[in-house]
Amino acid sequence: MYGTVSQLYHRLKTEFQGEEKITLIIWRKEDVMKVLHDEHLTEETAAEIVCDISTWDRDAQHEAGVGAETVRFIASAVRHAAARGNRPVTVSASDLEILAEAAGRLLETGGDDDPRAIEEALSRAWEAINP
C-alpha cells in the first residue's frame, strides 16, 4: 500500500477486520535515507524509492521482503534510469533545426507538410537517445 496516512488508514479499515492481527512495515523517505545513508540520496530519490516499493505486488513483497537489500536494489534502478534520462547526447544541428521548425509549423498550421524529413530527423534523434 502506498499513500498518505489518511488514505492508508481507510484502506486498512476496509481491507482488514478490526480485531485481525497483521504486521505493517512502513517505509518513509526518511527511513530510506537512513538505511542508505552511505549512498547520499536526495529526498526526491528517497521518495521515488518509497513509491517504487508500492509497485511490487504483495506476493513479491512476501517472497523477497522489503529490507535494506531491496531498497539498495531499487535505488540502483532509480539512479540508472535517471542517468539514462539526463545523459548528454549528440544530435546534429540540422536535425534540431528540422524538428524545431516542424514543431513551430505544427503549432501554427496543424502540420500539413511532407513528414519524411521530420521522420528521418526523429529517427536519428531516437538513435542518439537510445544507442
C-alpha positions in Angstrom: 0.0 0.0 0.0 1.2 3.5 -0.8 -0.4 6.8 0.1 -1.0 9.4 2.8 -1.6 8.3 6.4 -5.3 9.1 5.9 -5.6 7.1 2.6 -3.8 4.1 4.2 -6.0 4.3 7.3 -9.1 4.0 5.2 -7.7 1.1 3.1 -6.6 -0.8 6.1 -10.0 -0.2 7.7 -11.8 -1.6 4.6 -9.5 -4.5 3.8 -8.9 -5.9 7.3 -11.1 -6.7 10.2 -10.7 -4.5 13.3 -9.5 -7.4 15.6 -7.4 -9.1 12.9 -3.7 -9.3 13.7 -1.4 -8.1 11.0 2.2 -6.8 10.6 2.6 -3.5 9.0 6.1 -2.4 7.8 6.3 1.3 7.0 8.9 2.9 4.7 9.2 6.6 4.6 11.7 8.6 2.6 13.5 9.4 5.9 13.8 5.6 6.6 15.2 5.0 3.1 17.7 7.9 3.6 18.8 6.4 7.0 19.2 2.9 5.7 21.1 4.1 2.6 23.0 7.0 4.4 26.3 6.0 2.8 24.8 6.5 -0.7 23.9 10.2 -0.2 20.4 10.0 -1.6 18.4 13.2 -2.2 15.0 13.4 -0.6 13.5 13.2 -4.1 15.2 9.9 -4.9 14.3 8.5 -1.5 10.6 9.4 -2.1 10.8 7.8 -5.5 12.1 4.6 -3.9 9.3 4.6 -1.4 6.8 4.9 -4.3 8.5 2.2 -6.2 8.2 -0.2 -3.3 4.4 0.1 -3.7 4.6 -1.2 -7.3 5.6 -4.6 -6.1 2.7 -6.9 -5.7 2.0 -8.3 -2.3 3.3 -11.8 -3.2 6.6 -10.4 -4.3 6.9 -8.4 -1.1 6.2 -11.5 0.9 8.7 -13.7 -1.1 11.6 -11.2 -1.4 10.9 -8.9 1.6 11.4 -5.2 1.6 14.6 -4.7 3.6 17.9 -2.9 3.1 19.0 -5.0 0.1 15.7 -4.5 -1.7 15.9 -0.7 -1.1 19.5 -0.8 -2.4 18.4 -2.6 -5.5 15.6 -0.1 -6.1 18.0 2.8 -5.5 20.3 1.4 -8.1 17.5 1.1 -10.6 16.3 4.6 -9.9 19.8 6.0 -10.4 20.3 4.0 -13.6 17.0 5.3 -15.0 17.9 8.9 -14.0 21.3 8.6 -15.6 19.9 7.4 -18.9 17.3 10.3 -18.9 19.8 13.0 -18.1 22.8 12.0 -20.1 24.2 14.2 -22.8 23.5 13.0 -26.4 24.7 14.4 -29.7 22.1 15.3 -32.3 23.1 17.3 -35.4 22.2 21.0 -35.6 20.4 20.3 -38.9 18.2 17.7 -37.2 17.4 20.0 -34.3 16.5 22.7 -36.8 14.2 20.4 -38.7 12.5 19.3 -35.5 12.2 22.8 -34.1 10.7 24.2 -37.4 8.3 21.2 -37.6 7.1 21.8 -34.1 6.6 25.5 -34.9 4.7 24.7 -38.1 2.6 22.1 -36.3 1.5 24.8 -33.8 0.7 27.3 -36.5 -0.9 25.2 -39.2 -1.5 21.7 -38.0 1.5 20.4 -39.9 0.3 19.6 -43.4 3.9 19.3 -44.8 5.6 16.2 -46.1 6.6 14.3 -42.9 9.6 12.4 -44.4 12.3 14.8 -43.3 10.8 15.1 -39.9 10.5 11.3 -39.5 14.1 10.9 -40.6 15.3 13.5 -38.1 13.2 11.9 -35.3 14.7 8.6 -36.2 18.3 9.9 -35.9 17.4 11.7 -32.6 15.8 8.5 -31.3 19.0 6.5 -32.2 21.2 9.1 -30.3 19.0 8.9 -27.2 18.7 5.1 -27.3 22.0 3.7 -28.6 
